[in-house]
Amino acid sequence: MLAATTAPLLDAVVNSQFAAGAPVVQAGAAAACLGALLALITGVGRTTLAMARERDLPAPLARMGGKHTVPFVAELAVAAVVIFLILTTDVMTVVGFSSFGVLIYYAVTNAAAYTLEEHPAHGPRWLNVAGFISCLLLAFTLPPASVLGMAAVLAAGAAGRFVVLRLRR
């Protein structure tokens, strides 16, 4: 019964003697999703800052502000994209986009680590291969809308990078 549902924990609570706890489960799920999105906004904002500093993105995204040197323009731009996505799609699709992007990022990281000439004892090459394959397998088990949407975003990013590099020559 629970295997066929999209919200097994919620269904288990609703169908138990603790049915009154359903709002707590829903609030916990919402907090977990929003917490993950907020954490990613910060990371993506810093990546946006770094890319703007390298001239891969528009220069204004590299502006820093405040006594803690926060990349506020990049953070606001990323937040605007997330808000747009949440308003135009459902939260699960946005979480799926994020998950796919993070898993592809980790797959690339594992591939890059594999190319290192020296590996520590706690990080042998086979572990990079296992990590790479695992990340790709997990990424492609996400909902098709998330996979296709983020694949399109990554393809557009790669095409944009190609154009930028061509223009610099």
C-alpha positions in Angstrom: 0.0 0.0 0.0 2.7 2.5 1.0 4.9 1.6 -2.0 2.3 2.9 -4.4 2.0 6.3 -2.7 3.9 9.5 -3.3 3.8 10.5 0.4 4.3 7.2 2.3 5.1 8.8 5.7 2.1 11.1 5.5 -0.1 8.2 4.5 1.2 6.0 7.3 0.5 8.7 9.8 -3.0 9.5 8.4 -3.9 5.8 8.5 -2.7 5.3 12.0 -3.8 6.2 15.5 -1.7 9.3 15.1 -3.7 10.8 12.3 -3.9 14.2 14.1 -0.1 14.4 13.6 -0.5 14.8 9.8 0.0 18.6 9.8 3.3 18.1 11.7 4.5 15.6 9.0 3.5 18.1 6.3 5.2 21.0 8.0 8.3 18.9 8.5 8.4 17.9 4.8 7.9 21.6 3.7 10.6 22.7 6.1 13.0 20.1 4.7 12.3 21.1 1.1 12.7 24.8 1.8 15.8 24.2 3.9 17.4 22.3 1.1 16.4 25.0 -1.4 17.8 27.8 0.8 21.1 26.0 1.3 21.4 25.5 -2.5 20.6 29.2 -3.2 23.7 30.1 -1.1 25.9 27.6 -2.9 24.6 28.5 -6.4 25.0 32.2 -5.5 28.7 31.7 -4.7 29.1 29.7 -8.0 27.4 32.5 -9.8 29.8 35.0 -8.2 32.8 32.9 -9.2 31.6 32.5 -12.8 31.0 36.3 -13.0 34.5 36.9 -11.8 35.8 34.7 -14.6 33.6 36.6 -17.1 31.5 33.5 -17.8 28.4 35.4 -16.5 27.6 39.2 -16.6 30.0 41.3 -14.4 27.2 42.8 -12.2 26.7 39.3 -10.7 30.1 39.6 -9.1 29.2 42.7 -7.0 29.8 42.2 -3.3 28.2 44.1 -0.5 27.9 44.5 3.3 30.6 44.0 5.9 30.4 40.2 5.4 31.1 40.5 1.6 27.9 38.8 0.5 27.5 38.4 -3.3 24.1 40.1 -3.0 23.4 40.5 -6.7 24.1 36.9 -7.4 22.1 35.8 -4.4 19.1 37.9 -5.5 19.4 36.6 -9.1 19.4 33.0 -7.9 16.5 33.7 -5.5 14.5 35.3 -8.3 15.0 32.2 -10.5 13.9 29.9 -7.6 10.9 32.0 -6.9 10.0 32.0 -10.6 10.3 28.2 -10.7 8.2 27.8 -7.5 5.5 30.1 -8.9 5.4 28.4 -12.3 5.9 24.7 -11.3 5.3 22.6 -8.2 7.8 22.4 -5.4 8.6 18.8 -6.1 9.7 19.7 -9.6 12.0 22.4 -8.3 13.4 20.0 -5.8 13.9 17.5 -8.6 15.7 20.2 -10.7 18.0 20.9 -7.8 18.6 17.2 -7.1 19.5 16.5 -10.7 21.9 19.5 -10.8 23.6 18.5 -7.6 24.0 14.9 -8.7 25.5 15.9 -12.0 27.8 18.3 -10.2 29.0 15.4 -7.9 29.4 13.1 -11.0 31.6 15.7 -12.6 33.5 16.1 -9.3 34.1 12.3 -9.2 35.2 12.3 -12.8 37.7 15.1 -12.1 39.0 13.4 -8.9 39.6 10.2 -11.0 42.0 12.2 -13.2 44.2 13.2 -10.3 47.7 11.5 -10.5 47.9 10.9 -6.8 45.1 9.4 -4.7 45.0 9.2 -0.9 44.5 5.8 0.7 41.0 6.8 1.7 40.0 7.9 -1.8 41.1 5.2 -4.3 40.2 5.5 -8.0 37.6 2.8 -7.9 35.7 4.9 -5.4 35.6 7.8 -7.9 34.2 5.4 -10.5 31.6 4.1 -8.1 30.6 7.6 -7.1 30.4 8.7 -10.7 28.1 5.8 -11.7 26.0 6.1 -8.6 25.4 9.8 -9.1 24.3 9.3 -12.7 22.1 6.4 -11.8 20.4 8.4 -9.0 20.1 11.5 -11.3 18.3 9.6 -14.0 15.8 8.0 -11.6 14.3 11.5 -10.8 11.0 12.5 -12.3 11.3 13.0 -16.1 10.3 16.6 -16.0 13.1 17.4 -13.6 15.7 15.5 -15.7 14.6 16.9 -19.0 14.3 20.5 -17.6 17.8 20.5 -16.0 19.3 18.7 -19.0 18.0 21.6 -21.1 19.4 24.1 -18.7 22.8 22.3 -18.7 22.8 22.1 -22.5 22.0 25.9 -22.7 24.8 26.6 -20.2 27.3 24.5 -22.3 26.2 26.3 -25.5 26.5 29.7 -23.8 30.0 28.8 -22.5 31.0 27.7 -26.1 29.7 31.1 -27.5 31.5 33.1 -24.8 34.8 31.2 -25.4 34.4 31.8 -29.2 33.8 35.5 -28.7 36.9 35.9 -26.5 39.1 34.6 -29.3 
